[in-house]
Amino acid sequence: MAQLEIGGRIYEVDEDGFLQDLNKWNKDFAQDYAALEGIGGGLTDSHWKVIDYIRDYYTRYGIAPMIRKLCKDTGLSLKQIYELFPSGPAKGACKLAGLSKPTGCV
C-alpha cells in the first residue's frame, strides 16, 4: 500500500492514488489533492456539487454513480464534468471524493 502526503497529512492510497479508507477523507484532502489532479485555483461550487453528489451516492448505494446518472442529477453535461475534472469523473472526481477506484463505468 502506498502513502501520499498532502497538506501535511499522510494517507494510504492504492497504486493509482485512490484513498483506501473513505473515513479518512475530509474537505482539506480534496482541496489539497485538486492541484495534483490538474485543477488549479481551488475547488469551485461546481466541483463540490459533483464531489458531494458522488460521496452521497456512494454512501447510499455502495458504488460510484454511472456517468449518465451523475450528469442528469447534477445538471452538468459530460463536457462540463471534464472541464471541472480534466482526468475525468472516475479518475479525478472519484479520487477527490475519497472513493476507492471505481470498477464500473462512472
URRA-V387416 format. One line per field, one symbol per residue. psi: psi as a letter, one per 20 degrees, with the letter a starting at -180 (. if undefined). burial: # if it has 9 or more other C-alpha atoms within 8 Angstrom, else .. A space follows every 10 residues. Layout:
psi=???
burial=???
This chain:
psi=prqpoqkjqp qpraijjppi ohiiqrhhgg ghhghhjjoq jrprhhghgg ghgggggghg ijrqqqhggg gghijqrhgh ghhgnhjrhg ggghghijqr pqhao.
burial=...#.#.... ####..#### ##..#...## #####.###. ..#...#### #####.##.. ...####..# ##.#.#.... ##.####### ########## ##...#
